[in-house]
Amino acid sequence: MSVGSQKCIAAKIFANLATFYSARGRADKLKYDQGDLQRALIYIDRACDMDTGNYSHLALRAALILTTVGWEGDPVTRDNLDKAATDLNRSLEIEPNYAAALYNLAWVVDEQGNPGRAVNLLTKFINEREKLPRVFRGQRLIAAYINRACARAKGLAKDPADPQGKRLAEILQDCCAACEEGRESGETLYFTRIIESNSAKGEELNLLESLAPKDLRALLNGDCSVPADPTRSAGE
């Protein structure tokens, strides 16, 4: 066995250890175990050093960097966003359609203030939905649709007085697609929770309360067939 093959095998072992400690560290959704997460980072660093061209190891390290916070929902530091972006961009250079990297990089660039790129990355992720691993269907795909709607809404919210019916229609179409995915995957409650949280006061989809209140109410009532007319102006 060549030295290169031995390194790849060792890297996979370290990556598996990282996955184990990551899962154990996040078992409590209310408070992450920092000790386990730091162990996971040590192992994935070793895996990335041994197998520098492995896109899945790079994406896993980025995901760990993004979760090394005390509590679920805690803000990620700018430094950690930058580190994660470096790994995720490199992962996609190696494997352009890698689902985990597309999904996580979309979130990162949105947090960095680039919702336009987030839309593009999520579009690529969603376009691969028929090929996605089972773990990315259901809740993850619902979140992808809603995240894309939120990223699009940031552009709409800059000047909601302008006629932007096409973008509003795209936002509603994303919400409908998320609703349908929730129905097909048995995750309707998850869909309802995520759209409620993102349409709450101060959140990106709150603009639907004023621009498309009937459509929003229909979605919250489980109607996945909200008509989206791209010719109407915002506010109609």
Salt bridges, closest charged atoms under 4 A:
ASP36 OD2 - ARG24 NE 2.97
ASP36 OD1 - ARG39 NH1 2.88
ASP45 OD1 - ARG61 NH1 3.10
ASP79 OD2 - LYS83 NZ 3.35
ASP87 OD2 - ARG61 NE 2.74
GLU93 OE1 - ARG90 NH1 3.39
ASP110 OD1 - LYS154 NZ 2.93
GLU170 OE1 - ARG152 NE 3.76
GLU170 OE2 - LYS166 NZ 2.78
ASP174 OD1 - ARG148 NH2 2.63
ASP174 OD2 - ARG152 NH1 2.80
GLU180 OE1 - ARG183 NH1 3.76
GLU181 OE1 - ARG137 NH2 3.21
GLU204 OE2 - LYS154 NZ 3.65
ASP215 OD2 - ARG232 NH2 2.74
